[in-house]
Amino acid sequence: MLRRPSPVAVPSSEEPWIDVATALAARFAATVAADDESGELPLAHLQAISDSGLDSAFLPVEHGGEGLSYAALAQIVRLFAAAHPAVAAVWLMHIGAAHGLVTMSPPPAASFFAERLRAGDRFSNALSEPAGGNHFLASQQDVDPIDGGWSLTGRKLFVSGVEVADHLLLNVRIDGAPAFFGVSRDSTTSLPPIDQTIGMRATRSRSIVFDGTVLPASRRCGPPPADYANLITVGFASLSIGIAESAVDALVASATTPKGPAGAVLADEQWVKSETGMLWTELRGAALVAEQVGWLADRRDPLAMAAATEAKMLANEIAKKAAALALKVGGGGAYLARSPIQRIFRDAQAGALMAYSVPFSAEAVGAWVLGSR
């Protein structure tokens, strides 16, 4: 795809990690169609990321990591998403949950989770609840106090990669207020039959049931530092940017392939050039906004989270637009199972549905702009 230089650069010391991610992404792309068809979790790819040392590198320096930048995070998520969106989504949830637990847990628990990440354990977020919608950070699940902590009986939804998760970042309500915990899975958790999604099938996003699961007080998270930017929130927009870039690549491949007896190509048609040009420019704009989020987070700017809401909303819509144009240019052939465009089109819808959804985000951003209380 056509590229332009970006003003947001990954630190030169971290560029080798971008090379590692680029090589991994090439491997992921080779199985993306098969993984989508089977709907199985691409565990070998996730393990390859861990084996490369990338997971550990994102840990804070005081916990044995390299404290990789948010700029690097955004670029890596983008690379993974362009190659294999399900891998990118599961990995972002995994590294975000682990990093959050290491950052917010009491020192002994933080050290434990950091050690387990370095050892190759898997992490997931268990925050969404039945009827919770976009209010996934404001739990409606009250828990019963027990000696040394609390007991949780309930269900969490849309937990990507939960089948192989060793540890969970989850939330409940204690005395009417949200509370977050790091929980290691045990026999009190179970997985109901999966209700398979249409897009990003290989995330294996499913429910998990808790039956008297102990939430130890020693694993209760404290509030994050005021200038802490959650990795998932920062990386969300890049997930859709990567999908949009793969849609443009598929569009170009389809438009430049000769068709019919005369060997004509759609790339010569005025409407294709016009619509592609506008789409590409809009995608550039969305990518710059997403990169700005990482830049703000690296500066520890408290505006990073607000900017992330704007970036996710824009990137989600551009991904859908890019996939729709690829489908339009590809025609009937793009609707066939053998075409990558039909998969990209399905995957492109997912980001806008993930909390915070586009309608929810748009209302929030509109209120900021209009100065509403």
N, C-alpha and C positions, 0 to 999 in steps of 0.2 A: 504494500500500500504506500502511496505517496506520503512522505514525511516532511515535517518542518522542524527546525531546532526549537527546543523549549527553553524558556528562561529559568525553569526549575530543574536543577541538576542534582543527581545523586552524588554524594561526596566521593571524590576519587578513590578514597581508601575502601569504599564499599562496592566499587565497580566490579571486582571479581565475583561478588555474590550475584550481580546481575547476569554475569556470564554463566554462572552455575544455574540460575533460574532459566535462562534461555535454552541451555542444553536440556534441562529437565522438561521444559515445555515442548520441545521437539519430540521427546519420547511420549509425552501425554497425547499429543495430537494423533499419533499412530493408532490409538485405541479408542478415541472419543466416540466414533460411530458405533463400535461394538459394545462399548460400555453403556451407551444410551439405549441400545436395543435390548441388552440383557437386564438393564436396571440394577446391576450389581455394583456395590461399592468398590471403587478402584483402589483397594487397599495397598497394592504393590506400588502404585504411584505415590501415595501418601507416605509409605515407608521410605521410598526413595528420597523424598524431601527431608525426612528426619535423618536418614543416613548421610545426607550431604552436609549436615551440620547447620542447615539454614534455620531450623526451629530454635536451636540453642543460641544461634547468633542474635536472635531478636530479644533474648533475655537481657535485663539490665546488667551492666558491668559488675555490679556488686553481687550478682547471683551467677557469675561465671559466664555471662554472655558478652556480646560485643555492643549491645545497645544500638542495633542498626536503626537508621533513620526512618521516619515516616515517608520520606521521599522514596526510599528504597522499597518500602512496603507497597506503596501505590504502584510503582513500576513492576514489581514482581507479581502482584495480583493481576495487573493488566496482562502481563505475559501469559500467566497461567490461564486466565479466562479466555483469551483469544484461542488458546490451544484446546482447553478442556474445561468448560465452565463448572462442571460438577466438582472437579478436583479443586479449582480455585475457591469455590464456595465452602466446601468442607474444610479446606486448609485454613481459610480466613477465620472461620468459626473456631477452629482448633487453636490457632495461635493467639487469637483474641481472648479466648477463655483462659488459656494458660497465662498469658501476660497479665490479664486482669487479676487473676488469683494471686500471682506473685506480687503484684503491686499493692493489692488491697488487703491481703491476709495478714494476721499477726505474724511476727518474725519466724516462729518455729514452723507454722504452716506454709509461709512463703518459701522458706528454704526447702521444705518437703516437696512442694509442687515444682519448684525449679529443678530439683534433683530428678524428679520423675519425668519432666519434659526432656531433660538431657538423656535420660535412660531410654527414651523412645515411647513413653506412654502417650495415649491419645486423650484429648480433652474435647468437651462439647459444651454448648450453652443450652440450658434447660430453663427458659424464661417465659415462653409463651404458654398461655392457659386457655382452656375452653372459654369462649366468649370474651377473651381478653383483648383481642384485636391489637390495635396499635399501642394499647396501654400495657405493654409487656414489662415495663419497669415498675409498674404499680401493681404488685401481686394482690389477688383477692383470696389467696389461700392462707387461712389462719392455721397456726400450728399449736400443738399442745405442749406445755412445758413438761420436761422430765428431768431427772437428776443429770446435771452436766450439760443440758442443752434443751432440744425440742424434738418432737416427733412429727414427721410429715406423712400424711396419707392423702394422695391426690394424683393428678395427672398433668404432665407437661406435653405440649404439642410441638411439631415441626423441629425436632431435634436432629440436625444433620449429623450423620456419621455416628449415631448413638450406639449402633450395634457393636462397634469396636471401641467405644469410649471407656476409658478407665476412671476418669474423673469428670465431674460436672460443676459448672458454675450455675447455681440456681437461686431463685428468689422466692420468698414467702412473705407473709404479713405477721408481724409481732407487735402486739399492743397498738394495732391500727396503723403501723408504719412499715414501709418496705425494709426487708432485711435480706442480705445476700450471703451465701455460704459456698464453700468448696466442699464437695461431697465425693467420696470414692465409692464407686458402685459395689453393691453387695447383693446378697440373696433376697433383700427386701424390695429390689427393683425388678420389673419385668417389662417385656415388650409385646404389646398387642399385635395382631396381624397388621401388616403395612397396608396403608391406603395409598397406592402408588400415584405419584404426580405425573402430569403430562410433560412438563419441561424439567430439565436438570434431574432426570430420573436417577442417575447414579449418585446423587447425594444421599439417597436412602433416608430422606427426612421423614421421621415417624414419631409416634407417641412413646412415652415411657411412663409407667405406672409405679408409684411409690406406695408401699404398704407398711407403715410404721417405720420408715427410714429415719435413723437418728441423725439429727443435725447438731453436732457438738458445738458448744460455745467456743471451743478453741479453734474452730474452723469458720467462725463468723467473720465476714469481711467488714472492715471499716470503710469510711467514706474515702473515695479517691482524692488525691491531691487536687487542689483547685485548678492547677494547670495541666492535669493529666488528660490526654486524649485517648479514648478507647480505640484500639487497633481496628476493630470491626467497623466502627462508625467512620473512621478515616478511609478504610479500604473499600467500603461498599460501592462508591461511585466507580472506582476502577474496575470492579467486577462487570458492570454494564458497559464501560468503555471498551474493555477487551472483547466482549460479545459483539458490540457494534463494529469493531475493527474486523472481526472475522466475517461479519455480514458484508462489509464493503469488499473484502477480498473475494468472497464468493460471488458477489455482484459483478465485479470486474472480470472474474473468470468466465462467468456466464455470458456477459455482454461482449467479450472479445473472442468467443468461440464461434467459428463460421457455422452458419445454419442454412439449410436449403440447398437446392441445386446450384444457385449462383454463389454460394459461399458468403452470403452477406453477414455482417456482424451488427448487432444492435448498438454497439458503441458508436457507430456512425450516425445514429438517429439523434436529431436535435433534442427531443424530450428526454432521452436517456442522459445525454451530456448535461443538460440543464438541471435535471433533478439530482444527478450524482454530484454535480458541483456544489449545489446548495447543501446537500446532505453532508458532504465531506467537510465543508466549512463549519457547519453546525457541530459536527463531531469534534473538530479541532477546538472549538470554543468550549465544549463540554469537558474535553480532556484538560484544557488549561485550568478550568475551574476546579477539577478534581486534583490537579497537581498543586494548586494554591492551597487546598486543604492540608496536604502533607507539609507544605512550606510553613503554614501557620502553626501546625502541630509541632514541628521541629523548633519553632521559635517559642514554644510554650505559650502561645497566644490564646487567651480564653475564647476568642472568636472562632477558633477552629471548629468547634462543634456546630455552631450555627451555619458556618460555611459548608460543613459536611452535609447538612440537611438540604441546602440549596444544590450542592453538587450531585447528591444521589438522585434527587428529583429530576434534574436536567438529564443526567446520564441515563436514567431509566427510560425516559421518553425518547431520547436519541437512539438507544438500542432498539426499541420497538420500531421506530421510523426506519432505521437502517435495514432491519430484517424484513419489514414490509416492502421496501423498495427492491431488495434482493429477490423477494418472492415475485414481485411484479415483473421484473426484468427476466427472471428465470422462467416465468410462464408455467405451463402445466408440468414440465419436467421438474421444476423446483418443488412440486408438491408430492413427488414420488419418494418412496422410502429411501431409495439409493442416493438421493440428493442431500448434501449437507445443509442446504438452505432450509428444508423443512425442520430439521433439528434446531438450527440457529434461531428460526422464527419462534419455536416453542420456548427455547431457553431465554430468549429476549424478553418474554413476558414476566419472568419470575421476579426480577428486581423490583418492578413497580408494585408487586404484591407484598414484598417483604416489608416489615415494619422498619421505619415509618413509611407507610405506603405513599404513593404519589398524591392522592387527594388530601391525606392528612398533612403531608409536608407542604403542599401548596397553600393550604389554609393558614398554616403557621407562618410561612414566609410572607404571605399576603398581609397578615396581621402586623408583622414587623415593619413592612414597607408603609402601611397605612397608619402606623402608630397606634393601633388598637390596643386596649387593655385586655 
